[in-house]
Amino acid sequence: MKKVALFFALMFVAMITSAQFKKADKFVEGTASYTKESSEEAEYSVSPTLGFFVTDRFAVGVSGTIGRSDLDVKTTGVSVFGRCYVLNIGKNFKTYSQLTIGTNTADAAGVKTTTTSANLGLGANYFVSNRLALTMGIADLVNYSKVEDASTFTVGFSGVTNPFSLASFGVLYKF
């Protein structure tokens, strides 16, 4: 029984410590979305990301967002992040936690609203090759937002019946 327990302990350690990334690796990542319903205007957003690994498990970077939503609301944003890879499941599947701080500006018919936010979220990468991964930002677990004089703070999925409806999907390229 001790040998079986030791075997599983070693397998667990190997899962956690196997590295897909190395210090000084760089990556570009991006998500894009497009929605069009028959009676509604089209909505889209594009979010490119550039990151740099400061250790084998921790990356820092910058991300931008541009988009358009209903009623011709145009959005632009920029954020910085710190990402820590917390669990490697096998050779190709990596999960991470990410702290993001950013600002977003929405322009609706010349009226601009700026939102400042900080959030802690979860995500995953599935490597289809040594350099290319499919990404999924699962959801924000902790979120703080401030719009002008009003601020909100949420923990958890805050009323979302399906947390996976919040997921964003994209592609990561490591170089």
Disulfide bonds with the S-S distance in Angstrom:
none
